[in-house]
Amino acid sequence: MELLKRFFPEKSLPANFLTIDLGSDTVKVLAFKNSHEELVVVGTGKQSLPWSAVRGGGIASEEAVLEALNLAVSEATSNLKEHFTTAVVGLTGEMVVNFTTAARLHRPATEQLVTSKELAETEQKLIDVAFIEAEKQLTPFMGLPEVEIELITSKLVSVKIDNFVVENPVGFKGDQLEISLFTAFAPKFYL
């Protein structure tokens, strides 16, 4: 449940939602019911895609993918009374690269509180480093001299200040700030 909470703003995990995994040969759907104590899978759906619907990691036939998606959603929800309006979509494949970048920084103003601006600037530096690494990984894979990539998502994985784990360092002071940031990138045409 903790993993899924990361996809929704604090205290807003919906009562019912779907997860969708769009792969190169299948579409899979899970229907969840949130009892606020645990998540329960209340329905499943899976539909094969025609061999030509997804090619080289990109959707070649939007119509075929939408048809398979609609069938998988119907299969997952057909016997349920609940109404589903929210979905978490998983984007996977050879052209999605993701990794966690970590940094240990010594703050020059150790007596000053960490600000939102300082945290945002640090996160942006980590995203910039991850972006360069993603380009290095995707460019040879694509066989092109240059690939336009885009950040799909980023999320703080862990934060420590002077070796103490904190959920959010804003408002704390200290000498050493350690941050681990998860990032995922994909070529723009893939999105």
N, C-alpha and C positions, 0 to 999 in steps of 0.2 A: 504494500500500500504506500510505503514511503516513496518508492520510485515514481509511482503515478502522481503523487501529490506535487512533484516537481513541475508537472505540466500545467498546473492550475494555480492561480493566485491563492494566497493564504485563505484558508477556511472556505474555499469555494468549489471543492470537489463536488461535481454534480451528483444528483441522486442516481442517475442512469447515464451511461455513456458507452460508446463503441470504441474499439481499437481496430485500426485497419492496417494491414500489412500488404502493400502492393509490391509484389515481386515480379520477376521476369517471366514466370510461367503460371503463377497462381495469385489469387486475391484471397486473403484470409481475414475474417472478421470475428471478433469476440464481443459479446454484449455483457456489460457489467452492471450489477446493482450495488449501490453503495449504502450499506446499513449504518454508516458512520462508525462502526466498530471493525468492520471488515468488508473487503470487496469480494463479491461472489460472481463467478461467471455463470450467467443464466442462459446463454445461447451462443452457438458457434455456427459459422458459415464458411464454406470454402468453395471456390470456383476456379476451374482451370481457365487459362487464357489461351486463345488460339496462338499457334507458333509465331505468327507474324504481328501480333498485337504490340509486343515490346521487343525492340531490336537495339542492340548495342547500349542497353541501359536507358533508352529513351522510348516514350510512348509513340508508336507508329500508327496505331489505330485507336483514337480516342473513343470512338463508338464501341468497339469491342471491349475496351477496358471498362467503360461505364456500364455496359450490359453485365459484365461479370461482377462488377462491384455491386450493382443493384440486386443481382441474384444472391450474392453472398450475404448482403445486409438482410434481405428478405428471409433467407434461410436462418440467420442468427436471431431474428426477431419475430418470426411468424407465429409462434405459440405464446407470445408475451403480451401482457396488458399494458406494460410500461411504454411510454413514448420516448424516443431517443432523438435528441437534437444536437448532441455534442459528440465529437469524435476526436480521438488522438490518432494521427496518421504517422505510420513509420515509413521513413524513406530509407531504403537500403539498396545495396548493389555495389558493383565494382567501382562506380564513379563517385561514391560518397566516401570521403576520408574523414576520420575523426580521431582525436587524441586528446590527451590531457597534458597541458603545459603547466609546469610548476616554476615558481620563482621565489627566491629568498632575498628580500631587500632590507638593507639597513637604512632606516629613516634618519635623516639629518636632524630633524627637530623632534627628538624623542619625548619631550615633555608636552608637545602639542597633541591634541586628539586627532585621530584619523578622521578625515572628513569624507563626505560622499564624493566630492570632487577628486580627492586623492585616490579613493578606491576605483572610481570610474576611469581615471587616467591609467592606473596600474592594469586594470582589466583590458583597456584598449591596447596597451603595449603588449600584453600577452596574446591578444587576438592578432596583432600585427605579426608577431613572431610565428604564430600558428599558421597564419595566412601564407607566409613565405614557405613554410614547410609543406603545406598542402599543395601549393603551386609546384614545388619540386617533385612531389609524389605523382601528381596528376599529369603534368606535362609529358613526361616520357611514356606514360601509360596510354595517352591519347595519340601519341605519334605526331604531335603538332609542335611547332616552335614556341607557341604561346597559347595558353588557355585562360579564358575569362572565368574566374571562379567567384562564388558568392558564399558568404557565411550563412549557414542554415540556422544554427543555434549556438548559444554559448551559455554556460551555467557554472557558477562557482561550485566546486566540488568540496574543497576544504579550505579553511582559513585558520591561521595561527598567528598570535601576536605574542612575542617573547615566549614561544613554545607552549602557550595555552590555546587550546582549541576554542574558537568563537564562531558563532553562526554568522555574525556580521561585525566586522572590526570598527565600523563607524562609531565614534564616541569613546573608543579605547585609546590609550597611549602606550608607547613602547618603542623599543629600539629595532626589533627585528619583526618584519611582516612576511609571513609565508602564505602564498596563495597558489592553489591548484585550480585551473580553469579548463573545463571540458569544452571543446569546440567541434563542430562538424561543418564540412565544406563540400560543395559539389559544383561542377561546371554550370554556368548560367543556363545553357541550353537544356540541361537535364531537369531543371526546375520548371 
